[in-house]
Amino acid sequence: MPKILSSILTCIEHERLEFELIEVRTRGQYLTRLRSLTRQEQAVWDRREDEALTALVNHDLAHGCNV
């Protein structure tokens, strides 16, 4: 198995950050299905999603494990 493929398959931090992003997006979708969000609430969810995505992208750039 090539070394780079091995590092991709074993990067637990990448998987954790990816799961965190999916979780934030899913919770936001569920919440908006229950009720309309205020502008402030929507801003909070947008910020959380941006932070999770930024963390994943920064990890990928630093670690080189993006798929």
C-alpha positions in Angstrom: 0.0 0.0 0.0 1.4 3.4 -0.9 2.6 5.5 2.0 0.2 8.4 1.2 -2.8 6.0 1.0 -1.8 4.5 4.3 -1.8 8.0 6.0 -5.2 8.8 4.6 -6.7 5.6 5.8 -5.3 6.0 9.3 -5.9 9.7 10.0 -8.3 9.6 12.9 -8.2 13.4 13.3 -9.4 13.9 9.7 -12.3 11.5 10.4 -13.2 13.3 13.6 -13.2 16.7 12.0 -15.2 15.4 9.0 -17.8 13.8 11.4 -18.0 17.1 13.4 -18.8 19.0 10.2 -21.5 16.5 9.2 -22.9 16.7 12.7 -23.2 20.5 12.7 -24.8 20.5 9.3 -27.3 17.7 10.3 -28.3 19.4 13.6 -28.8 22.7 11.7 -31.0 21.0 9.2 -33.1 19.2 11.9 -33.5 22.5 13.8 -34.7 24.4 10.7 -37.2 21.6 10.0 -38.7 22.1 13.5 -39.1 25.9 13.3 -37.8 29.0 11.6 -34.6 30.3 13.0 -34.1 33.9 14.0 -31.3 35.8 12.2 -29.2 35.6 15.3 -29.7 31.8 15.6 -29.0 31.3 11.9 -25.8 33.4 12.3 -24.7 31.1 15.1 -25.3 27.9 13.0 -23.5 29.5 10.0 -20.5 30.3 12.3 -20.4 26.8 13.7 -20.5 25.3 10.2 -17.8 27.7 9.0 -15.6 26.8 12.0 -16.0 23.1 11.5 -15.2 23.4 7.8 -12.2 25.6 8.4 -10.8 23.2 11.0 -11.1 20.3 8.4 -9.6 22.3 5.6 -6.7 23.5 7.8 -6.0 20.0 9.0 -6.0 18.8 5.4 -3.6 21.5 4.4 -1.3 20.9 7.3 -1.4 17.1 7.4 -1.9 16.4 3.7 -4.6 13.8 4.2 -7.3 15.4 2.1 -9.1 12.9 -0.1 
